[in-house]
């Protein structure tokens, strides 16, 4: 097979996997029914870094993650082909890197080791129950960035553009745009415009990472990616290897085109752990002195990691645990009333051991109520999901968040199970509630309450107005045994700014400590 054919096959593979990723990403959304096809977590199921870190931190593994064994075996046999042929984030780096015409010439020769030290840090912290892999894992980072920032921004830009065209009311153009808009609504656009807290920050961070390619191509892959480091270690056992014949003239072409800085000298010296198996060096070698095949591995450049730095990174990973947990949010007595987790979420400590911050649960939330935390759950809980009822409530008959969770941090519930799960309790602020504070009739919270037997009921009170007239007013009360904390009452409360009824996390099913009433 000609090497140019291999190059074209690689590009085709990258394009197909990127398109598959984007297709599954767009499909990871409610289509009107309480069920999804296979969501984009399919890519996370193949992610060995997420699998290993979840196993170390939670001592449990979801069935889907057995698929990651395929990537592990494939890497052990063929090298880092996942990075060079499959990874959708790597493909995006390639695309941005095409705008960079500079040649790095290995100027950051020792930087490649940083991603290995980052890997040791993550695995050490996972071993001591801190789940930090999802913050840096490329697949999780990509899904989170698209879900919480890039995709909402594209939605907003698209809708704003079509709205502008509609307002201009140019006959032919407006008619054509409405037809195109109808197609986009069925395929690309979300059902409603999503908004997310920290969307600007998360998007800026994502664009900055991609922008590093303008400084040096595949900067993330070379120096920062912990998944690439894990696959690099596994690739040391690869049986697909690179060889250089005596016809090599040390022209340096292979070194210039290598996207992973795997070729360390103009004579073709090779660091196998950094090779992405793109085979561009084979294709562009003017002497045809390079070839890849199932051949005996030549002595290459060793993986230059110092024992001291390895020990420091492992120690830092272990030391990170107490530093993350000496804050009040980690104490048993501290229960954040605003930290309302989605239904099916495990107990807080177990939840944090499993959640990889991929953002899928927030993307599929049909009311946009699930939002990323910042410091609500401490640094250890950054970008994990919480319900913000002032933005959106938890739909009573929706279980999508549990369906997309890749690690089991949110359990998959049936609709019958969901109806009995409490995520909090509604509380009435009598100083703001219209019937209490101003003797003005209002029954909105009771009307929207979704529980089969309304958890909000009325107490009839005879009140006297300023002019001396009397009237009967219905004042709402909350039945804490029936309230599930869905937050719809807070969402629709007519008192704006700070609603007169709001949800706190107390009485949640998942916690025996966070209860309003003492139980035997």
N, C-alpha and C positions, 0 to 999 in steps of 0.2 A: 504494500500500500504506500502510495506517495505521501511524503510528509505534509504536503500542502493539503491533501485530503484529510489528514488527521487534524490539521489546524481548522479546517472548515467544519469538521465534525464537532470539534470542541466548541466552536462558536455557536453551532446549532444546538448543542447540548445546553450551553449557558442560556441561550434565548428561550428554549423550551421550558427549562426549569424555572426561569424568571417569570415567564408567562403563566406557568402552572401556579406558582406562588401568588401572583397577583390575582389570578382567577379565584383561587381558594380564599384569598383575603377578602375580595369583594363579596364572595358568597357567604362569608362569616357574618351574617346579618339576618335578622328576622324577615321572613317573606310573608308574614301574616299568620303562620301556624307556629305552634310551640315545638318545633323540631327543626333541626338543621341537617344539611348533608354533611359530608366530611369537611370540617372547617380547616383553617390554615394551621391549626395545631399539628396537622400531619407532618409539617417540617420539623416541629419541635420534638415529635415522637422519634425522629431519626437522629436527634442531636445527642451525641454521647456525653458532652459536658453537662448538659442539663440532667441527663439520666444518672450520671455518677454523683454529681453534687446532691441531687435529691435523695439518692440512696444513702449517702453519707450523713446528710443532715436529718432526714426523717426516718431512716432505717426502713424505708418502704419504697416501692417502685410501682408505677402504674403499668398495666398490661401493654399499653401502646409503646412504652419505652423499650420494650424488647426489640423493636425495630431498629434501635440504635446499634444493636449488635451487628447489623448488616454493614453499617458504616465502619465500625471497628474492624471487622474482618476484611472489608474492602480496602481499608487503609493499610492494614498489615500486609496485604498481598500486593497492592498496586501503588501505595504511597498516597500523597495528599491529593488524590484526584477529586475528592469532594470540594476542596478549595478551588481547584482550577477548572472543574467541569460542571459543578452542581450548585454551589452556594449562591443564592440570589443576592446576598449582600456583596459578595465578591464580584459578581457580574456588574452591579451598580458602580463599584469602585473602578472596574475596568472601563466602563462607559465614561465616567468623569475623567479618568486618567488619559483618555485619548486627546483631551484638550491641553495636556501638558506635554510639550515637546522637549523638555529638558531631560538630560541623561544624568542619572544620579551618580554613576561611577562608584557605587559602594561607599559614599561619603559618610554614612552612618553605620559603619561596619559592625560596631558592637551593640547597636541599639536593639537588634533582633532578639537579644537575650531577655529583654524586659517582659515580653509576653509570656515567657516561661516562668519568670519569677511571679508574674501576675497569676498564672495558673496555680503555682504552688500555694500562693496566698489564698486563693479561692477554695482550693481543695482542703487546706488546713482549717480554714474557718468553717467549711461545711462539715468536716469531721467533728467539730465542736458545736454543731447544730445551728450555725449562722448561714442562712441561704443567701449568698451574695452573687452567685453565678449569673442569675438572670439580668443583673445590671450591665454586665460586660459581654455576655454571650451574644454573638452577632445575630442569630436568628431572633432571639427574644428582643434584642435592641431594635431590630428592623421592624418587627411587628408592632412593638410599643410606639415607635416613632411615627409609623404610618397611621396607626389607629388613633392616636391622641393628638396628632398635629398635622401631618402632611395631607392625609385623606380629608379631614374636616376643612382644611384650607382650600384644597382643590374643589371640594363641594361648594364652599362659599363663593369662590372665584367663578365657578361655572354658573351657579344660580344668578349671581350678580350680573354676569355678562349677558345672560339670556333675558333677565329682567330689564336691563338697559335697552336691549334690542326691541323688546316688547313695547317699552314706553316710547321709543322713537316712532313706532308704528309706520314703518316703511313697508308698503303692501307685500311685495314679493319676498323681501328679505325676512320680514316678521313671520310670514306664513311658513317659510322654509325653516326658520329657527325653531318654531313651535313643534314642527314635525321632528326635528333633530332632538329637541329637548325631551319629547315623549319617549324617544328611543333610549336616551341616556338615563331617564328615570327608571326604566325597566332593567337596565343593565349595570350602569356605573354609579349613579347617584344614590346616596342613602335615602331612606324613606323620609326622614326629617333632617334638618341641618343640625349636626352635633356640635356641642361646645364643651371644651374640657379645661379644667384648671391646669395651669402650668403648660398649656399647649404651646405657647410661644417659646418657653425655655427648652422644652423637650425637642421642639422642631429646630431651634437654633443649634442645639447640641448635635443633632443628627446632620444638619447641613454643614456644620463645622467639620465633623468627621469625614464627610464626603469631600469637603473642600481641601482637606489635607492632601488629596491626590494631586492638587495643583502645585503643591510643594514637592511631593515625590509620589510617583505612582504606587498605588496599593499600599500606602503608608500604614493604614490600619492593619492590613493582612501581615505586613512584614514585622511590625513592632508592637502592636497592641492586642491583637486578637487571641484570647485565651483558648478558644476552640481550635484555632490553627496551631497553637503550641501543643495541645493534647494530641492532635492528629500528627504533628511533626514527630513527637516521641514514638507514636505507634508506627510511623513510616520507617523507622530505623530497621524494621524487620521485613521491609518490602522486598519482593522478589522481582519486581519490575525496576530495572536499574538503568543508569546512563553510563555510557562508555565513550572514551575519546581515543581515536586511533593515532598512530604515529604521523599521520598526515597533517595533524594540527600545526598551524604556523603561528599560533599565539597572536592572532590578529585582533582579538578582543571583541568581536562582533557578538558572540554568545553572552559575554558579560554585560554588554550594553542593552541587550533586549530582554534579559532575564527579569521577569516581574517580581520575583521573590528574593532577589539578591542571593540566590543559591550558588551562583558561580562567583567565586571569590577572587579569581585572578584571570589574566588574559590567556593563560595556558589551559583554561577550562577546568581548573580545580573546582570541585563540586561539594556543596554541603547538602546532603540528601534530605535532611529534616526541613529545609527551607524550600525545596523544590515543589512547585505547584503542578508539575507534570503537564505544562502547557505545550511542551515540545517545540516552542518557537526557536530555540537554539539549534535544534536538529534541522528545522526548516530553512533557517537563514545562514547556516554555516557554509561559507563559500567553498570550503575544501571537502564538504560532506564527511567530515571526520567524526561527527557525533551521531550516536544512534541510541535508541532506547529499546530494551528487550529483556527477556527473562534470562539474564546472564549473571555470572558471578559478579558480586559487588566489588568494584575497585576501591582501593583505599582513598577515601575522600577526606574532606576537612571535618574534624570532629565537632560535635556540639560543645561549644566552649562556655560552660556554665561553672562558675566557681562554687566550691562547697560553702564558702562563707556566705555568698549571696543567696544560695539556696536555703541555708539555715536561717538567714535573716528574713527571707520572704515567708518561710513556714512559721517562724516565731511571730512575725507581724500578723499573720492570719489568725494565730491563736490569741495574740494579745488584743486583736480587734474585738473579740467577743466581750470581754468585760468592759471595754471602753464604750461599746454600743449599748451595754445594759446597765450602766451606772446612772442612767437618767431616770427621772420619776416615772415615765411611761412604762418602764420595765418592772416596777415594783408591784407586789401583789395588792397593795392597798389602793394603787392608782387605777381608776377605771374611767377612761375618757368618755363622757356621755355623748360626745359628738362622733365617736368612732363606731359607726354602724356598718357592720360587715354584711355582705350579701347573704341571702338565705342559703344554707348548706355549708357555709364556711366552718372550718374546723375550729376547735378551741384556739385562742389567740397564739399561744406558743407553737402549737402544731401547724397552724396556718402560716406563720412566718417561716417555719422550717421548709415549707413546700412551695409557697408562692414565688414565682420567678418573674413577676412584674411584666408579663408579656402584653397585658392590656386587652386581651381578647374579651374578657368578661365585660369590660367597659364598652368595647365596641358593639357588642350584641345587645346591650341594655336598651330596650325599646323606648324608654322614657328619658334616656341620657342621665339618669340619676346616679349611676356609678361613676365616681370620679377618682383620680389618683390622689393619694395622700402626699403630704410633704413631710411634716414632722409630727403629725397627729399620733402616729404609732412609734415615734422615735426614729432615729436614723436607720435602724434595722428594718423598719417598715416602709421606707420611702417608695413611692409609686405603687403601693398595694392599693386595692380598691376599697372605697367606702361609699356609702349611700349619702347623698346630699339632697334631702327632700325638697329644699327650696328650688332646686334645679329640676328634679324629677323623682317620682316615687317608684317603689318596687311593685310592678304589676302583679296582682294577686295570682293570676293564672299564667305565670311565665317561669320557666325553668332553664332558660337558655344559658345563663352564666355557668351553671354546673355542667352543661353539655360541652362547653368549649374549654374548660379548665384542663390544661395538659398534665398537671401533677396531682390532682385530687385535693388541692387546697380548698376548693369548693366542691362538695359532693354533688353528684348527679341525683336529683330528686325527681320522684314522680309528682304529678299534680296533686294527688291525695296527700303525699308527704309534705309538699310545699305548703299546703293550707294550714298545717299544724305547727309549722316552724315559726318561731318568734325571733325577730331580729332587733326588737326594741319595744318601747311603749310610748304612746302619745301622752303628752302632758299639757294641761291647759294653763295659760297665763291669764289669770282672772283680771289682771290690771289692764289687759289689752283686748280681751274677748268682748265683743259687742254686747251680748246679753248680760254679762256680768258687770262690765265697767260703765256701760252707757244705757242699759235697759233697752237696747235696740234688738229686735228679733233677728235671728240668724240661725239657719239650720244646715249650712253648707257641709260642715264636717260630718254630720250624721248621714246626709244624703249620699256622699261619695264613699262612705265606709264600705269596703267590699266583703267583709266577713259574713258568712251565711246568717248568723244572728248578730245584728249590729253591735259592735263593741262600744259604740258611742250611743248613749241614751240621754233622755231629757228629764230634767226635774222642773216641774212647773212651779213658778214663784210669782206671787202677787207683788207688784212693785208700785211705788207712788212716784209720779213725775213731778217736776218742779211746779207745775200749775195746780197740783193737788189731785189730778185725776189718777185713777188706778188702772192697771193693766196686768194681764197674765203674760209672763215671758218664759220661754223654754230655755233653760240653761243647760248646756251640754255637760255630761259627765262621762268619764272613761272607765270601762270595765276592764281592769288589767288582766283578768283571766282570759278574756276573749281577744284583746288587742294584739295584733301580730307585729305592729311597728312598721307597717308598709310605707307610711309617710304621705299617703294620698291626701289626708286631711290637712297636713302642713302645706302641701303643694297648692291646694285650691283654697286655702283660707283667704277670705277677702281682705284681711288686714295686711297691707303690704309692708315691705321693709323687713320687719320682724314679725312673723305670723303669730297669732294669738294661741295657736295650738302647734306644738312641735314634738318631734320624736327624740328620745334619748335611748341610749343602748341598753338601759336597765331592763331586766326581765328577759334577756335574750336566751334562747334555748341552749345555745352552745356553752354557756358559762353557769356553773353552779354558784359562783361567788357574786356575780353581777345581777342580783335579784333585789326586788323591792321588798318582798315579804319573806320572812324567815320560814324555811320549810323543814319539817322533821326529816 
